[in-house]
Amino acid sequence: MYQYSEAKLRQEIADYIRSGCYPFCRRAAFADKVDRELAYAIFDLEGINKANGRPFLCVDYDKIVARRYSGLNRRYYNASLIRQAFAAWGSRSLKYLHEAGVLNPKDKSFRGRGMYIKNMEMLGKDVSGCYVGSGSASVLFYYAARSPAHSVMNFYHEAGHNLQDLLKMKFWRGKDEYSLYRCEVHAEVFASAMMILNAKTERERRDAEAFVMEKAVNNADFSGNVDVKYNSYAVVKNLIPELRKMDRQSFEKIGGRIDMVKTAIFAQRMVDRYAYLPLDFERYAKFEERYARVYPFSYEKTRWYKDCTEAREKRVYDKKAELENILLRLQKARSEQEKAAVFEDDYLYCGEDVKEFRQLYLRYNKRGRYYAMLKRTEMFLKPENIWKKAKQMISFLQKRNLYRGRAR
């Protein structure tokens, strides 16, 4: 799972371009492998929620999208989700979906129109998963993206948020930046621990440790370069040796599978011990290198400055990392111009591969133009815009009739 070769990555990029170069326009080649890997984890997570009296639904987002319209604001099948919800919850499914925050109460959701909240619509652009929940019901969305290991870890990250909610961790309900930082770091640390503990052999464990460390290193940078709330480097670099000291059996439950609740509580202890303190995080979140000289506080000796500098020295940028960056940029692109720019830039390691990708893009760009046309059409024809234009027209006619009446 952790070993994803350059050849497979190149093939994934090529297939992505052939399919139209939009998120969800195709199902990843490794998606079935991810499903098998997560089957027991999903079963366990559903059991934990049930034991806590929480209606819970785990949805493979990749299976409810309308691939022909992938990349548009509404690119999913409402009926697929409703059907899955009814199978789990019965007649109360629409009520629970409303309470979880999946359905927008202001829309006519019972008719299947405009159902999803905004951050759901952005999945595949900047987000790799989504957890929405309240005290009444919860829904976790995940899908296979980028690589098998990234897909599995993204699932565990969202599962970490679910457990924060269930276990009523003190930072879960906080809306300030520091509470959000603690939430995201705990979710990353929990996901890292699950990846390591689920390794079946020593080699798999070393690969898992290398993978989670690489991910933490890539998220460790200064404001302006990354979202600082996801910088888990300070905790993950201590997590790996800490887990090495501990017996894996202390995290196991009957049957040999890893106990998610124990792991979440352990992750919370690690965050309490190694995460940045409130004042440190506040200064770290404000800090940008280009304005370093104007800051009133001395930053050279702070822990966060040393961590970011250390992470930069550890960061490895090779051909595989460059290919991953190309795939990520293509997935985040919001226009034909942004997509074309990916193929026009200079690359250090994979210039020849990019030439081939460019030829594929030019050959299959008709599909991209088709998606762009549909997106422009939808901007004018989606229900809320139709009503908006209708109201404007009615208002114009009323004013014109009023003016004519006065003129007479």
N, C-alpha and C positions, 0 to 999 in steps of 0.2 A: 504493500500500500504506500509506503513512504518513498520507495524508489520509482520515480516517474521519469523515464528516459527522455533524452532530447528528441529522439526519433518520434516518440509518441506525442510529445508536445508540439513538434512541427506538424504532425498529421492533424492534431486537434485544431491548430490555427488554420490550416488549409481547409479543413471541413467547415470550420466556422465561416470562412470567407465565401466558400461555395454556397453555403446555405442562406446568404444574404447579409451576413455581418451584423446581425442584431441579436441581443440577448434572447434566449429561449427560442430562436428560430430553428434549433435542432437540439436533440437530446444528446448529451455528452456520451462518448463511447464507453466511459467508465461508470456511468450512472448506475447500472445494475450491480456493479461491484460495491458501490457506496451503499446501495439499498441492503445488500447482504450484510455488510459490515455493521450497519446501524440497526438491524432488525431487533436484536436483543436489547440494545440501549433504549429503543423506542418502547418496547414492551415493559422494561423496568420503569421508565419515566411515567408511563401511563399508570402503572401500579402505584407509584409513589403519590401521584396526584389523586388517585382514587382513594388511597388510604387516608389522605388529608381532606377528603370530602370536596375536592375541587373538580368540576367538569373540565376535562382537558382533551384537546384534539391536536394530533401531530400530522401535518399535511406536507406532502412532497409537492412543493409549488410547481415543480417542473411538469407534473402530471395534470395540472388544471389550466395550463396556458393554451391559447389558440395560436398555434405556431405561424399560421398564415399572417396574422396581425401582430406578430412579435415586434416589440419595440414601440408600440403605440401605448397611449395612456390606459386603454382598456384591452388587455391582451390575454384574458383568461375566460374560462367557462364558469359562469356563476353556478350553473346547475351541478357541475362536478363537485364543487365544495359543499353545496347544500345537501347533495346525496350522501357524501361522506359524513357530514354532520348528523343527518337523520339516522344513519346506520349506528352512530355512536350514542346519540342523545334522544332520538325519537322525536316526539312532538314538541319538545322544548328547545330544539336546535336553533331556531331563529332567535329565540329569546336569549340563549347563551351566546350566540354570535354577536348580538347587539351588546351584551354586557361585557364581552371580551374586548370589544372595540374593533372588531373586524368589519361589521356593517355600520354604515353611517346612518344614524337615526333620522337625519333630515331628509334622506333620500327615500324613494318609494321602493325599499328593498324587497318587499314581498312580490313585486313585479319583476325583480331581477335586474334593476337598473342602477348603475353608479354605486356599487355595493362597497367597494374597498376604501379604506382610509389611505391618506396620501403616501405614507412611507411604504405601504405595500406596493404602490404603483411604481416605486423607484427600485424595487428589487431587480438585481442584474445590472444596475448602473453603478451605484456606489455601495450597495448593501449585498451581503451574501446570505442573509437569513433575517428572520424577523420574529420576535416574540411579543405578543400583545396579550394583556391580561388584566384582570381586576380581582377583587376579592370573591367574585361570583363565578368566573369562568376564564379559561386561558386557551390560547391557540399558538402553536409553534410552527412556523413555516421554514422549510429548508429546501435546498436543491443542490445538485452536483454542479460545481463550477470550478474552473481553473485546474484543479488536480484532485485525485482521490483523497490525499492527506488533508489538503485545504478544506475540502467539502466536509469531511468527518469532523475536523476541528471546529468549523463554523457551526455545525450542528451542536456540538458540546458547548460552544460559547453561548448559544441561545438557551440550551438546557440549563446552563449556569444561571441565567436570568430567571428562568422558571423556578429554580430552587431558591434563589434569593427571595422571591415572592412568597413561596410556600413556607420557608423557614423564618420569614419575617426578619430578615437581616436589617439591622438598624439604618443602613445607608440606602436601602432599596427605595424608600418613599421620598428621599431627599431630592429636591429639584435644583439645588445649587451645583456649581461646577465641580466642587470637590466630591460631593456625593456621587455625581455621575462618573467621575474618575474612579472612585472606589468600586462602583458597580461594574464598569467595563474591565478594570484590572482583575477583579475577582473572577469574572466570567472567563477571561483569558487564562488565568492561573488554573482555574478548575478544568478548562479544556485541555491545557498542557498536561496536567496531572493525569487526566483520563487517557490521553494519548500514550503516555509513558506506561501507566499501570496496565493497559490493555495489551501491551507487547507480550508475545508468547515465547520469544527466545531472546537470548542476550544480544544477538545481532539486531533484532527488531527493536529492542530497547535502546540500543545505541543510535539507531536510525531515528527513532522517535525523539530522543533527547536532542539530536542534531537539528531535527526539523523544528521543534518548538523553540529552540534557542535561536535559530535563524529567523524565525518569525518575530520573536521578541526584539532581536537586533534591528530588523528592518523597521520596526515601529518606534524605535528610540531615536528621536531627533528633536530639534527645537521647533517652537511654534512658527508656523508659516510653511514648514516642510511636511509636517504630519499633524494629525489630530492628537494632541498631547494626552487626551483622556485614555487613549489605548496604549500608552507606553507602559508595558508590564515588565520591562527589562530588569528593573531593580529587584523585582520579586522572583521572576523566573530564573535568574542566574543563581539564586539561593535555593530555589525549589528543587533543582536537579540533584545537587549533593545531599539535600535533606531527604529526598525520596530514596537515594542510594543507601542511606543509613537505616532506613525503616524496612520492616518486613512487609512484603507485599500482602501476606495473609491478613495483616491487620486491617486492610481495606476490603477484603473479600467478604461475601456473605455466603449463605448456604447455596451450594451449586458451583462455587468458584468464580462467579462474576463479581465485578467491582461494585461496591456499594456506593451509589452516587451521593447519598446524603452524607456519609462519612467523609467522602472526598470533598464535598462542598464545605463542610465544617472545617476540615483541614486547610482548604484553600483560604478560608476566612482568617484563620490563625496566621497564615503566611502573609496575607495582606496587612493585617494588624501590625505585624512585626516589621515588615520590610517596605511597605508603600511609603511614599513621601508624606510628610506632615502637612497640615493645611496651609501654613504660611509658605513653606517650601514650594508646594504645588502652585499656590497663587503667583509666586514670583516666576516659577518655571513657565506657567501658562502665558505670562506676559512677555517673556524674553524672546527676542528675535536677534539673530547674530548681526544683522546689518545695522541695528541700533544699539549695539552692545555698549558703546562708549557713553551713552546718555543715561543709562540706568543708575539710580542712586545707590543701589546695593552692590556689594562685591559678590560676583558670581563665580569667580575662578575656583574657589574652594568648596562650593556647594556640591552636594551629592548628585543632584540631577545634572549639573554641568559635567562632572566627571563621568557619569554614566553615559551621557550622549556622546562624549568624546571617545570613550572606550568602545562604545558600540560602532562608531564610525570606523575605528581601526579594525574591528572584527568583521565588518561587512564585506562580503565576497561578491564581486560583480563579474560573472563569467558569462559564457555563451548561453547557458540554461537560464540564468537570471535575466538576461537580455530578452530571451524568447518569452519568458513569463511576463515581462514588462510590456512586450508588444501585445500579447493576448489581453492583458488587463486594460491597456489603453484602448484597444478595439472595443472591449465590452463597455467601457465608460463613455465612449464617443457618443455625442448627442446629435451630430449632424454629419452629412456627407463630407463637409469640409474638414471636420476633425478626424474622420476616418482616413481621408486621403493624406492628411498630414503625417499619420503614423508611417506610411510607406515612403514619404519624401525625406524624412530625417536621416542623418548619417548614423551608422552603427559601427561599433568597434569590433564585434565578434561575428555577427550574423548578417553581414551586408549581402552576401550571395543568397541567403535564404529570403531576405526581404525583397530582393529583385523578383524571385519566383512568386512571393506573396502579392507583389504589385501587379504582376501579369494576371494572376488569378482574380484580383480585385477588379481590374479593367475588364476582364472577360465576363465576370458575373455581376457587374455593377448595375445591370438592368434591374435585377431584383432589389438592389439598394434604392434605385430611383423609384421603384414601385412602392416600397415601404415609405419613402419620403413623401410621395404623392398622397398615400393613404393618411399619413400623419397630418399633412396640411388640410386634407378634406375633413378629417375628424375635428380639427380645431374650429371649423366653421359649423359642422353638423351635429356635434354632440349635444345632448338635450339641453344642458344649462345655457349653451350659447344660442340655441334656437329661441328659447324663451327670452333671453336677453335682447336679441335682435327684434323679436316680436313686440316686446314692451317699448323698445325705442321707436319702432314704426308706429305703434298705437299713439305714443306720446306726440310724435311728429304730426300725425293726422289730426289729433285733438287740437294742437296749437294752430295748425293751418286752418281748421274749421272755425276756431275762435277768431283768428285774424280776419277771415273772410266775412264773418258775421259782423265784426266791427266796421269793416270797410263799407258794407252796405248801409 
